[in-house]
Amino acid sequence: MGKRLFLRSEVEDFKEEQIALAKKVFVAELAIALICWSIGGVLVFISVILVIPLLISFFSYLSLINKDNDYWEEQYSKTWKNLSDKEKVKTVGKIIGVLFRIFG
């Protein structure tokens, strides 16, 4: 199966959206942690708990910035609108299977 070609502008837009999303998550977590820390009391404990997710989101953001174009083309090809009908059916089947196991 050959590699599907995508417009560079589509891949760049996808890349920008994903990096912006990672940045928004990091900023939101940081804002929550700073608010909890500034209020003090029991909320300081919450800001301490948020250190690990903050570090994870920060390093995720940094790693996304440094990914090459091949990575972004591969990730863009995995988005729902770019999946073939067969892949969509398999994905829906997996989701239904998981829901059946959970609610069973």
N, C-alpha and C positions, 0 to 999 in steps of 0.2 A: 504494500500500500504506500503510495507516494505521499510526500509531505505536502500538505495544503498550503498555498500561499495566501497571505493576508496583506491588505494594504498597510503600509508602514504607519500611516496616520491612525488607523484603527488600533494597531498595537501600541503606538505611543500614547493614545488617549487612554487605553486600558491601563498602561503602566502608570500614567499620571494619576488616574483614579485610585489605583491600589495603593500607591505611595501616599496620596492624600488621606485615604481612609486609615492607613496605619498611623499617620501623623495625628489625625483627629482622635483616635483611640488613646494614643499616648498622652495628648494634651488633656483629654477628659479625665483620664486616671490621675494625672498630675494635679489637675485642679481639685478633684475630690480629696486627694491626699493632703494638699495644702490647706484646704478649707477645714478638714478634720484636725489637722495639726494646729492651725491658728485658733480654733475654738478651744481646743485643749480638753482636759478631763479624760473621760473614757474614750472620746473620739481619737485621741492620740494613738490608742491601741489599733484603731482601724487604719490609720496612716502607716503604722509599722507593718501591718499585714499587707498593705498595698505595695510595699517595696518590691516584692518578687514579681507581681504582674507588671509593675512599672519597668523593671529591668528587662523583662521578656519583651514587652512592647517596644521599648527603646532599641534593643538589639535587633528585633524584627524589622523595625523601620530602617536601621542602618544597613541591614543585609539586603533589603529590597532596593535601596538606592544603588547598591553596588552590583546588582545582577546584570548579566549581559543580555543582549537582544534575543538570543536563542531561548533563554529561560522565559522571557516575556511572550514570545511567539508560542511556546509550548503551553503556557498557562492560558493564553488567550484562546487557543484551540480547544481547551477544556471547558470553556464557558458554554452555557446551555444553548445559546443560539447557534453555536458552531458544531454541536454534536450531530452525528448522523442519526437517522430515525432508529436504527438498531441500538445505538448507544443510549438514546433517550429511553427506549423501552427497558433496557437493562437497568438504567438508573432508577426509573420509577419502580421496577420490580424489587430492587434492593431496598428502597424506601418503604414499600408496602411490607416487605418481609420483616424489616426492623420494627415497624409499627405493630405488626401482628405478634411478634415476640414480646413486645412491651405490654400490649393491651390484651393479648392473647387468647 
